[in-house]
Amino acid sequence: MPNMPKRAHPFNLRNETTIALKLWKADRESSLYIRERSKTFMDRLKQKMLGYEEAQRKRKQKKSRSRSRKRSNTDKKKNKSSSGA
């Protein structure tokens, strides 16, 4: 082993700074990317929830409308039968 030629240590000062800078840059970019992704995810989730609430409201309106229509139809039938008798 002692006969092997000496290589420069990979973490000498210049390499350390470049590696540290690269790591810092990658970390910063990834955190920005994650923040952006989570923001778009939250926006999409909010839109989905709004759409869900909207659909739910429409369903309720449709139900109440059909109920009132049924009521008015039965009232008309009752009125006809009572007036005809």
Biopython code that builds the backbone (N, CA, C, O; Angstrom):
import numpy as np
from Bio.PDB.StructureBuilder import StructureBuilder

atoms = [
    (1, "MET", "N", (0.800, -1.209, 0.000)),
    (1, "MET", "CA", (0.000, 0.000, 0.000)),
    (1, "MET", "C", (0.848, 1.281, 0.000)),
    (1, "MET", "O", (0.472, 2.242, -0.671)),
    (2, "PRO", "N", (1.964, 1.333, 0.716)),
    (2, "PRO", "CA", (2.712, 2.598, 0.750)),
    (2, "PRO", "C", (3.310, 2.975, -0.605)),
    (2, "PRO", "O", (3.709, 4.124, -0.798)),
    (3, "ASN", "N", (3.380, 2.028, -1.548)),
    (3, "ASN", "CA", (3.948, 2.341, -2.854)),
    (3, "ASN", "C", (2.966, 3.068, -3.780)),
    (3, "ASN", "O", (3.355, 3.552, -4.843)),
    (4, "MET", "N", (1.668, 3.145, -3.366)),
    (4, "MET", "CA", (0.674, 3.799, -4.222)),
    (4, "MET", "C", (0.943, 5.296, -4.292)),
    (4, "MET", "O", (1.308, 5.923, -3.298)),
    (5, "PRO", "N", (0.757, 5.861, -5.486)),
    (5, "PRO", "CA", (0.993, 7.299, -5.595)),
    (5, "PRO", "C", (-0.048, 8.088, -4.791)),
    (5, "PRO", "O", (-1.212, 7.697, -4.716)),
    (6, "LYS", "N", (0.386, 9.196, -4.198)),
    (6, "LYS", "CA", (-0.521, 10.010, -3.388)),
    (6, "LYS", "C", (-1.429, 10.821, -4.315)),
    (6, "LYS", "O", (-0.977, 11.459, -5.265)),
    (7, "ARG", "N", (-2.673, 10.771, -4.013)),
    (7, "ARG", "CA", (-3.613, 11.599, -4.777)),
    (7, "ARG", "C", (-4.011, 12.771, -3.904)),
    (7, "ARG", "O", (-3.942, 12.704, -2.677)),
    (8, "ALA", "N", (-4.422, 13.829, -4.543)),
    (8, "ALA", "CA", (-4.898, 14.985, -3.763)),
    (8, "ALA", "C", (-6.157, 14.576, -3.017)),
    (8, "ALA", "O", (-7.024, 13.886, -3.554)),
    (9, "HIS", "N", (-6.236, 15.004, -1.799)),
    (9, "HIS", "CA", (-7.412, 14.675, -1.000)),
    (9, "HIS", "C", (-8.641, 15.331, -1.626)),
    (9, "HIS", "O", (-8.585, 16.506, -1.989)),
    (10, "PRO", "N", (-9.738, 14.609, -1.761)),
    (10, "PRO", "CA", (-10.899, 15.196, -2.450)),
    (10, "PRO", "C", (-11.488, 16.406, -1.719)),
    (10, "PRO", "O", (-12.155, 17.245, -2.324)),
    (11, "PHE", "N", (-11.233, 16.480, -0.419)),
    (11, "PHE", "CA", (-11.806, 17.595, 0.320)),
    (11, "PHE", "C", (-10.760, 18.630, 0.700)),
    (11, "PHE", "O", (-10.735, 19.108, 1.834)),
    (12, "ASN", "N", (-9.899, 18.975, -0.244)),
    (12, "ASN", "CA", (-9.015, 20.089, 0.073)),
    (12, "ASN", "C", (-9.851, 21.371, 0.026)),
    (12, "ASN", "O", (-11.026, 21.338, -0.339)),
    (13, "LEU", "N", (-9.250, 22.476, 0.389)),
    (13, "LEU", "CA", (-10.029, 23.693, 0.626)),
    (13, "LEU", "C", (-10.838, 24.118, -0.591)),
    (13, "LEU", "O", (-12.012, 24.462, -0.461)),
    (14, "ARG", "N", (-10.235, 24.099, -1.759)),
    (14, "ARG", "CA", (-10.944, 24.579, -2.936)),
    (14, "ARG", "C", (-12.122, 23.654, -3.275)),
    (14, "ARG", "O", (-13.222, 24.114, -3.582)),
    (15, "ASN", "N", (-11.867, 22.357, -3.212)),
    (15, "ASN", "CA", (-12.947, 21.415, -3.488)),
    (15, "ASN", "C", (-14.067, 21.531, -2.464)),
    (15, "ASN", "O", (-15.247, 21.452, -2.803)),
    (16, "GLU", "N", (-13.681, 21.719, -1.210)),
    (16, "GLU", "CA", (-14.694, 21.841, -0.156)),
    (16, "GLU", "C", (-15.622, 22.998, -0.437)),
    (16, "GLU", "O", (-16.840, 22.861, -0.319)),
    (17, "THR", "N", (-15.064, 24.134, -0.806)),
    (17, "THR", "CA", (-15.930, 25.302, -1.049)),
    (17, "THR", "C", (-16.828, 25.066, -2.259)),
    (17, "THR", "O", (-18.013, 25.399, -2.224)),
    (18, "THR", "N", (-16.279, 24.500, -3.323)),
    (18, "THR", "CA", (-17.125, 24.269, -4.495)),
    (18, "THR", "C", (-18.215, 23.249, -4.184)),
    (18, "THR", "O", (-19.359, 23.408, -4.609)),
    (19, "ILE", "N", (-17.859, 22.206, -3.444)),
    (19, "ILE", "CA", (-18.848, 21.202, -3.077)),
    (19, "ILE", "C", (-19.916, 21.825, -2.180)),
    (19, "ILE", "O", (-21.114, 21.603, -2.357)),
    (20, "ALA", "N", (-19.443, 22.611, -1.212)),
    (20, "ALA", "CA", (-20.395, 23.262, -0.307)),
    (20, "ALA", "C", (-21.323, 24.183, -1.081)),
    (20, "ALA", "O", (-22.529, 24.205, -0.839)),
    (21, "LEU", "N", (-20.756, 24.947, -2.019)),
    (21, "LEU", "CA", (-21.592, 25.837, -2.835)),
    (21, "LEU", "C", (-22.590, 25.046, -3.668)),
    (21, "LEU", "O", (-23.759, 25.419, -3.766)),
    (22, "LYS", "N", (-22.128, 23.959, -4.264)),
    (22, "LYS", "CA", (-23.027, 23.132, -5.072)),
    (22, "LYS", "C", (-24.149, 22.553, -4.222)),
    (22, "LYS", "O", (-25.314, 22.555, -4.619)),
    (23, "LEU", "N", (-23.776, 22.057, -3.041)),
    (23, "LEU", "CA", (-24.783, 21.485, -2.152)),
    (23, "LEU", "C", (-25.790, 22.545, -1.719)),
    (23, "LEU", "O", (-26.997, 22.305, -1.696)),
    (24, "TRP", "N", (-25.259, 23.741, -1.369)),
    (24, "TRP", "CA", (-26.131, 24.827, -0.932)),
    (24, "TRP", "C", (-27.091, 25.212, -2.045)),
    (24, "TRP", "O", (-28.285, 25.400, -1.815)),
    (25, "LYS", "N", (-26.555, 25.327, -3.258)),
    (25, "LYS", "CA", (-27.375, 25.703, -4.405)),
    (25, "LYS", "C", (-28.446, 24.641, -4.679)),
    (25, "LYS", "O", (-29.609, 24.965, -4.920)),
    (26, "ALA", "N", (-28.042, 23.393, -4.637)),
    (26, "ALA", "CA", (-28.992, 22.300, -4.882)),
    (26, "ALA", "C", (-30.071, 22.285, -3.806)),
    (26, "ALA", "O", (-31.252, 22.094, -4.098)),
    (27, "ASP", "N", (-29.650, 22.490, -2.553)),
    (27, "ASP", "CA", (-30.606, 22.493, -1.455)),
    (27, "ASP", "C", (-31.593, 23.645, -1.612)),
    (27, "ASP", "O", (-32.799, 23.486, -1.423)),
    (28, "ARG", "N", (-31.050, 24.808, -1.963)),
    (28, "ARG", "CA", (-31.902, 25.988, -2.122)),
    (28, "ARG", "C", (-32.896, 25.773, -3.257)),
    (28, "ARG", "O", (-34.083, 26.069, -3.119)),
    (29, "GLU", "N", (-32.401, 25.257, -4.382)),
    (29, "GLU", "CA", (-33.282, 25.008, -5.519)),
    (29, "GLU", "C", (-34.348, 23.976, -5.181)),
    (29, "GLU", "O", (-35.510, 24.117, -5.562)),
    (30, "SER", "N", (-33.938, 22.936, -4.461)),
    (30, "SER", "CA", (-34.908, 21.899, -4.122)),
    (30, "SER", "C", (-35.947, 22.439, -3.147)),
    (30, "SER", "O", (-37.129, 22.114, -3.259)),
    (31, "SER", "N", (-35.513, 23.269, -2.184)),
    (31, "SER", "CA", (-36.493, 23.807, -1.242)),
    (31, "SER", "C", (-37.443, 24.766, -1.948)),
    (31, "SER", "O", (-38.639, 24.786, -1.655)),
    (32, "LEU", "N", (-36.912, 25.566, -2.885)),
    (32, "LEU", "CA", (-37.783, 26.444, -3.660)),
    (32, "LEU", "C", (-38.757, 25.622, -4.499)),
    (32, "LEU", "O", (-39.940, 25.945, -4.605)),
    (33, "TYR", "N", (-38.232, 24.554, -5.089)),
    (33, "TYR", "CA", (-39.052, 23.670, -5.909)),
    (33, "TYR", "C", (-40.162, 23.044, -5.067)),
    (33, "TYR", "O", (-41.322, 22.986, -5.474)),
    (34, "ILE", "N", (-39.765, 22.571, -3.865)),
    (34, "ILE", "CA", (-40.742, 21.948, -2.981)),
    (34, "ILE", "C", (-41.788, 22.970, -2.556)),
    (34, "ILE", "O", (-42.981, 22.671, -2.520)),
    (35, "ARG", "N", (-41.329, 24.189, -2.231)),
    (35, "ARG", "CA", (-42.261, 25.237, -1.816)),
    (35, "ARG", "C", (-43.241, 25.549, -2.952)),
    (35, "ARG", "O", (-44.442, 25.705, -2.728)),
    (36, "GLU", "N", (-42.711, 25.636, -4.161)),
    (36, "GLU", "CA", (-43.551, 25.923, -5.327)),
    (36, "GLU", "C", (-44.550, 24.792, -5.562)),
    (36, "GLU", "O", (-45.728, 25.027, -5.829)),
    (37, "ARG", "N", (-44.048, 23.557, -5.455)),
    (37, "ARG", "CA", (-44.923, 22.403, -5.659)),
    (37, "ARG", "C", (-46.023, 22.363, -4.601)),
    (37, "ARG", "O", (-47.185, 22.099, -4.911)),
    (38, "SER", "N", (-45.645, 22.629, -3.342)),
    (38, "SER", "CA", (-46.648, 22.573, -2.283)),
    (38, "SER", "C", (-47.659, 23.696, -2.470)),
    (38, "SER", "O", (-48.842, 23.528, -2.174)),
    (39, "LYS", "N", (-47.191, 24.848, -2.963)),
    (39, "LYS", "CA", (-48.106, 25.970, -3.211)),
    (39, "LYS", "C", (-49.115, 25.596, -4.296)),
    (39, "LYS", "O", (-50.318, 25.808, -4.145)),
    (40, "THR", "N", (-48.598, 25.032, -5.399)),
    (40, "THR", "CA", (-49.511, 24.636, -6.475)),
    (40, "THR", "C", (-50.431, 23.518, -6.003)),
    (40, "THR", "O", (-51.600, 23.463, -6.386)),
    (41, "PHE", "N", (-49.896, 22.626, -5.167)),
    (41, "PHE", "CA", (-50.716, 21.543, -4.638)),
    (41, "PHE", "C", (-51.849, 22.107, -3.792)),
    (41, "PHE", "O", (-52.999, 21.687, -3.919)),
    (42, "MET", "N", (-51.511, 23.077, -2.915)),
    (42, "MET", "CA", (-52.527, 23.677, -2.061)),
    (42, "MET", "C", (-53.557, 24.432, -2.899)),
    (42, "MET", "O", (-54.755, 24.368, -2.623)),
    (43, "ASP", "N", (-53.086, 25.145, -3.920)),
    (43, "ASP", "CA", (-54.018, 25.850, -4.799)),
    (43, "ASP", "C", (-54.971, 24.863, -5.463)),
    (43, "ASP", "O", (-56.178, 25.090, -5.532)),
    (44, "ARG", "N", (-54.398, 23.757, -5.951)),
    (44, "ARG", "CA", (-55.225, 22.753, -6.612)),
    (44, "ARG", "C", (-56.229, 22.151, -5.633)),
    (44, "ARG", "O", (-57.383, 21.898, -5.977)),
    (45, "LEU", "N", (-55.761, 21.927, -4.401)),
    (45, "LEU", "CA", (-56.637, 21.364, -3.373)),
    (45, "LEU", "C", (-57.781, 22.321, -3.053)),
    (45, "LEU", "O", (-58.932, 21.907, -2.909)),
    (46, "LYS", "N", (-57.442, 23.624, -2.941)),
    (46, "LYS", "CA", (-58.483, 24.628, -2.676)),
    (46, "LYS", "C", (-59.508, 24.652, -3.795)),
    (46, "LYS", "O", (-60.711, 24.696, -3.539)),
    (47, "GLN", "N", (-59.030, 24.622, -5.050)),
    (47, "GLN", "CA", (-59.941, 24.613, -6.193)),
    (47, "GLN", "C", (-60.843, 23.385, -6.150)),
    (47, "GLN", "O", (-62.041, 23.469, -6.420)),
    (48, "LYS", "N", (-60.248, 22.245, -5.807)),
    (48, "LYS", "CA", (-61.008, 21.000, -5.738)),
    (48, "LYS", "C", (-62.091, 21.108, -4.670)),
    (48, "LYS", "O", (-63.237, 20.713, -4.888)),
    (49, "MET", "N", (-61.709, 21.651, -3.509)),
    (49, "MET", "CA", (-62.667, 21.803, -2.420)),
    (49, "MET", "C", (-63.781, 22.772, -2.813)),
    (49, "MET", "O", (-64.953, 22.525, -2.529)),
    (50, "LEU", "N", (-63.412, 23.874, -3.465)),
    (50, "LEU", "CA", (-64.421, 24.831, -3.917)),
    (50, "LEU", "C", (-65.374, 24.164, -4.901)),
    (50, "LEU", "O", (-66.589, 24.351, -4.828)),
    (51, "GLY", "N", (-64.817, 23.388, -5.818)),
    (51, "GLY", "CA", (-65.638, 22.669, -6.785)),
    (51, "GLY", "C", (-66.561, 21.681, -6.097)),
    (51, "GLY", "O", (-67.722, 21.530, -6.477)),
    (52, "TYR", "N", (-66.036, 21.008, -5.079)),
    (52, "TYR", "CA", (-66.835, 20.039, -4.329)),
    (52, "TYR", "C", (-67.975, 20.735, -3.612)),
    (52, "TYR", "O", (-69.118, 20.279, -3.650)),
    (53, "GLU", "N", (-67.653, 21.865, -2.944)),
    (53, "GLU", "CA", (-68.688, 22.619, -2.229)),
    (53, "GLU", "C", (-69.750, 23.143, -3.196)),
    (53, "GLU", "O", (-70.944, 23.129, -2.895)),
    (54, "GLU", "N", (-69.296, 23.601, -4.351)),
    (54, "GLU", "CA", (-70.214, 24.102, -5.370)),
    (54, "GLU", "C", (-71.165, 22.993, -5.829)),
    (54, "GLU", "O", (-72.373, 23.200, -5.940)),
    (55, "ALA", "N", (-70.598, 21.820, -6.090)),
    (55, "ALA", "CA", (-71.412, 20.686, -6.534)),
    (55, "ALA", "C", (-72.407, 20.285, -5.446)),
    (55, "ALA", "O", (-73.562, 19.965, -5.730)),
    (56, "GLN", "N", (-71.942, 20.308, -4.202)),
    (56, "GLN", "CA", (-72.810, 19.951, -3.084)),
    (56, "GLN", "C", (-73.975, 20.935, -2.986)),
    (56, "GLN", "O", (-75.123, 20.541, -2.781)),
    (57, "ARG", "N", (-73.657, 22.223, -3.137)),
    (57, "ARG", "CA", (-74.685, 23.263, -3.054)),
    (57, "ARG", "C", (-75.708, 23.071, -4.182)),
    (57, "ARG", "O", (-76.915, 23.174, -3.961)),
    (58, "LYS", "N", (-75.208, 22.790, -5.389)),
    (58, "LYS", "CA", (-76.108, 22.568, -6.528)),
    (58, "LYS", "C", (-77.009, 21.365, -6.290)),
    (58, "LYS", "O", (-78.198, 21.388, -6.611)),
    (59, "ARG", "N", (-76.415, 20.295, -5.713)),
    (59, "ARG", "CA", (-77.210, 19.108, -5.413)),
    (59, "ARG", "C", (-78.328, 19.439, -4.437)),
    (59, "ARG", "O", (-79.467, 19.008, -4.612)),
    (60, "LYS", "N", (-77.990, 20.213, -3.403)),
    (60, "LYS", "CA", (-78.995, 20.596, -2.408)),
    (60, "LYS", "C", (-80.093, 21.429, -3.053)),
    (60, "LYS", "O", (-81.277, 21.223, -2.788)),
    (61, "GLN", "N", (-79.690, 22.380, -3.910)),
    (61, "GLN", "CA", (-80.673, 23.209, -4.602)),
    (61, "GLN", "C", (-81.600, 22.349, -5.443)),
    (61, "GLN", "O", (-82.816, 22.540, -5.447)),
    (62, "LYS", "N", (-81.004, 21.398, -6.154)),
    (62, "LYS", "CA", (-81.794, 20.526, -7.019)),
    (62, "LYS", "C", (-82.790, 19.729, -6.180)),
    (62, "LYS", "O", (-83.951, 19.587, -6.562)),
    (63, "LYS", "N", (-82.339, 19.210, -5.036)),
    (63, "LYS", "CA", (-83.209, 18.438, -4.155)),
    (63, "LYS", "C", (-84.356, 19.298, -3.653)),
    (63, "LYS", "O", (-85.518, 18.894, -3.699)),
    (64, "SER", "N", (-84.016, 20.496, -3.169)),
    (64, "SER", "CA", (-85.059, 21.358, -2.610)),
    (64, "SER", "C", (-86.024, 21.791, -3.711)),
    (64, "SER", "O", (-87.225, 21.918, -3.473)),
    (65, "ARG", "N", (-85.500, 22.016, -4.912)),
    (65, "ARG", "CA", (-86.360, 22.409, -6.021)),
    (65, "ARG", "C", (-87.334, 21.290, -6.368)),
    (65, "ARG", "O", (-88.520, 21.533, -6.592)),
    (66, "SER", "N", (-86.825, 20.064, -6.411)),
    (66, "SER", "CA", (-87.683, 18.930, -6.756)),
    (66, "SER", "C", (-88.703, 18.698, -5.635)),
    (66, "SER", "O", (-89.845, 18.322, -5.899)),
    (67, "ARG", "N", (-88.289, 18.923, -4.394)),
    (67, "ARG", "CA", (-89.212, 18.774, -3.269)),
    (67, "ARG", "C", (-90.347, 19.766, -3.384)),
    (67, "ARG", "O", (-91.519, 19.418, -3.240)),
    (68, "SER", "N", (-89.974, 21.025, -3.649)),
    (68, "SER", "CA", (-91.006, 22.048, -3.740)),
    (68, "SER", "C", (-91.924, 21.771, -4.936)),
    (68, "SER", "O", (-93.130, 22.011, -4.867)),
    (69, "ARG", "N", (-91.351, 21.270, -6.023)),
    (69, "ARG", "CA", (-92.145, 20.934, -7.202)),
    (69, "ARG", "C", (-93.118, 19.805, -6.859)),
    (69, "ARG", "O", (-94.285, 19.844, -7.247)),
    (70, "LYS", "N", (-92.629, 18.802, -6.131)),
    (70, "LYS", "CA", (-93.493, 17.690, -5.722)),
    (70, "LYS", "C", (-94.623, 18.210, -4.838)),
    (70, "LYS", "O", (-95.783, 17.829, -4.994)),
    (71, "ARG", "N", (-94.256, 19.090, -3.907)),
    (71, "ARG", "CA", (-95.250, 19.650, -2.997)),
    (71, "ARG", "C", (-96.329, 20.395, -3.767)),
    (71, "ARG", "O", (-97.523, 20.215, -3.531)),
    (72, "SER", "N", (-95.882, 21.235, -4.694)),
    (72, "SER", "CA", (-96.856, 22.028, -5.439)),
    (72, "SER", "C", (-97.746, 21.120, -6.297)),
    (72, "SER", "O", (-98.939, 21.387, -6.442)),
    (73, "ASN", "N", (-97.181, 20.060, -6.860)),
    (73, "ASN", "CA", (-97.972, 19.118, -7.649)),
    (73, "ASN", "C", (-99.011, 18.412, -6.787)),
    (73, "ASN", "O", (-100.165, 18.267, -7.189)),
    (74, "THR", "N", (-98.597, 17.973, -5.601)),
    (74, "THR", "CA", (-99.545, 17.292, -4.718)),
    (74, "THR", "C", (-100.613, 18.262, -4.242)),
    (74, "THR", "O", (-101.775, 17.882, -4.096)),
    (75, "ASP", "N", (-100.229, 19.518, -3.998)),
    (75, "ASP", "CA", (-101.218, 20.534, -3.597)),
    (75, "ASP", "C", (-102.246, 20.743, -4.704)),
    (75, "ASP", "O", (-103.443, 20.859, -4.440)),
    (76, "LYS", "N", (-101.770, 20.790, -5.941)),
    (76, "LYS", "CA", (-102.680, 20.973, -7.078)),
    (76, "LYS", "C", (-103.645, 19.804, -7.174)),
    (76, "LYS", "O", (-104.841, 19.984, -7.399)),
    (77, "LYS", "N", (-103.096, 18.581, -6.996)),
    (77, "LYS", "CA", (-103.940, 17.394, -7.068)),
    (77, "LYS", "C", (-104.995, 17.422, -5.968)),
    (77, "LYS", "O", (-106.161, 17.112, -6.210)),
    (78, "LYS", "N", (-104.583, 17.795, -4.760)),
    (78, "LYS", "CA", (-105.522, 17.875, -3.638)),
    (78, "LYS", "C", (-106.604, 18.900, -3.931)),
    (78, "LYS", "O", (-107.788, 18.664, -3.689)),
    (79, "ASN", "N", (-106.180, 20.040, -4.453)),
    (79, "ASN", "CA", (-107.139, 21.105, -4.758)),
    (79, "ASN", "C", (-108.137, 20.642, -5.818)),
    (79, "ASN", "O", (-109.332, 20.919, -5.714)),
    (80, "LYS", "N", (-107.647, 19.942, -6.833)),
    (80, "LYS", "CA", (-108.533, 19.449, -7.891)),
    (80, "LYS", "C", (-109.534, 18.456, -7.323)),
    (80, "LYS", "O", (-110.727, 18.519, -7.620)),
    (81, "SER", "N", (-109.035, 17.538, -6.503)),
    (81, "SER", "CA", (-109.927, 16.504, -5.968)),
    (81, "SER", "C", (-110.942, 17.130, -5.010)),
    (81, "SER", "O", (-112.098, 16.709, -4.979)),
    (82, "SER", "N", (-110.529, 18.121, -4.236)),
    (82, "SER", "CA", (-111.463, 18.745, -3.289)),
    (82, "SER", "C", (-112.464, 19.631, -4.024)),
    (82, "SER", "O", (-113.624, 19.719, -3.622)),
    (83, "SER", "N", (-112.029, 20.280, -5.086)),
    (83, "SER", "CA", (-112.941, 21.166, -5.821)),
    (83, "SER", "C", (-113.882, 20.351, -6.702)),
    (83, "SER", "O", (-115.032, 20.737, -6.915)),
    (84, "GLY", "N", (-113.394, 19.231, -7.209)),
    (84, "GLY", "CA", (-114.210, 18.381, -8.085)),
    (84, "GLY", "C", (-115.256, 17.597, -7.324)),
    (84, "GLY", "O", (-116.256, 17.195, -7.920)),
    (85, "ALA", "N", (-115.077, 17.364, -6.058)),
    (85, "ALA", "CA", (-115.999, 16.524, -5.292)),
    (85, "ALA", "C", (-117.225, 17.249, -4.804)),
    (85, "ALA", "O", (-118.076, 16.649, -4.147)),
]
sb = StructureBuilder()
sb.init_structure("model")
sb.init_model(0)
sb.init_chain("A")
sb.init_seg("    ")
for serial, (resi, resn, name, xyz) in enumerate(atoms, 1):
    if name == "N":
        sb.init_residue(resn, " ", resi, " ")
    sb.init_atom(name, np.array(xyz, "f"), 0.0, 1.0, " ", f" {name:<3s}", serial, name[0])
structure = sb.get_structure()
